[in-house]
Amino acid sequence: MKTIIQHSTDAQISTQITDIYHCKIKYYDTHIRFYTDQQIDLDVLRQTHSTDFNYLPTLDFSQIKLFVSDMDSTLINIECIDEIADFANIKPQVAAITERAMQGELDFKTSLIERVALLKGL
């Protein structure tokens, strides 16, 4: 099954498409997805509706070779540098710098330099 993304939330357009192509449809806050076994000419859809459409490639997780993510407080609920500082008994000092950075009081580069300086020699 192919997935097509309509890069707008215009329900009138999506209704016209589903009426013609009999697609399954799912609405999202920022776009609309169509699910179909048909090969649909996206250039025709783009010209007809003055809206961008794209096929969403099928994701084969076995083919993923690298996953990159900001981990701290994004993928996990802790700041790793703070936990390393805990082992060195300086977590309050490092955590204070981390908090200042998260509040926008320090830029990332400065906060990293300050925190790593406290961990120097570990």
C-alpha angles and dihedrals in degrees: 000000000000124000121215122191121212105204094216136055096232103142092192090063093046091049091053091050095048090047091055102037101026092228127169108245139203126189122217131181093257106024146003127245127210123198117203144148090215125099103238122192103236093193088063091050092048093051095042096048103025087230132116118253128180138177112244107222118235109256115228105194091196089066095056109111101173135025118191123190142154097250109185112088088346108066093013130028098240139068106241094206089057090052091050088051089053089063089053092048092243100101095122092056095046093042090053090056090046091052092049089053093048089051090053095249092117130032117239096252094052093045092050092049091049094047095046090048089058090051094048113133098026 
